[in-house]
Amino acid sequence: MRRTDPLDLELSMPLEAAPAEAGFVPGSFREIVAAHQSRVFSIAFHALRNRAQAEDVAQEVFLRLSSRLDTIQSEAHLVAWLRRVTARLCIDELRRPARNAPSLEGVAEPGEAAEPGDPFLSAHLRRLLADLPGPARLALILRYQEDLEPQEIAAVLNEPVPTIKSRLARGLQRLRDGLKHLGVEA
């Protein structure tokens, strides 16, 4: 079941709900979606490993944003809100019973340039990352793709900092172990 595409919504009028004294004057909803849709989709795609699920999560994030714009106080708040909601929706999606969807483990994300270096190694890294448990994979994505610190990841996921650090350490160790099996020293 497909949801309404937020880009099709007629929400291109200027948004005046955010407090001007905070210095945050957002553009139209369409501009906000255009500016942030690739980040939201990328987090969802890497966390879920499934294009259709990632698209559904991205749509849901922007549908929720459309009703919450009046609570957004700054660009930084908007980015943090988008990350948090995307991460939580991905966790919800990962908790659902598994869908019989084809794996996209060897397919690059749309618009993603070919990675420099050994394509064999890149494919194996993507596969190893895809094999990690959802919470560890999401923590690694937020740390190394979104460049968030463990404290920021903890705030996004509403988890204790030690839990995030543990997930990062265990996830990295599993990636290292997987690379060692390939004869690559990490």
KASUL-V76277 format. One record per pair of residues at least 12 apart in sequence whose C-alpha atoms are under 7 Angstrom apart, sorted by the first residue. I is the first residue (numbers start at 1). GAP is how many residues later the second one is. If there is no record, write none. Layout:
i,gap
I,GAP
I,GAP
This chain:
i,gap
5,54
6,53
6,56
6,57
7,23
11,18
11,19
12,16
12,17
12,18
13,15
14,13
14,14
15,12
15,13
17,52
17,53
18,52
18,53
18,54
18,55
19,54
22,51
22,52
24,49
24,50
24,51
40,18
40,42
40,46
41,13
41,14
41,17
43,98
44,13
44,42
44,46
47,43
47,87
47,90
47,91
48,42
49,54
49,55
49,56
49,81
50,53
50,54
57,29
57,32
57,33
61,24
61,25
83,73
84,72
84,73
87,70
88,69
94,40
105,21
105,22
105,25
106,17
128,47
128,50
129,46
132,39
136,31
136,32
136,35
137,34
139,14
139,25
139,28
139,29
140,28
150,14
150,15
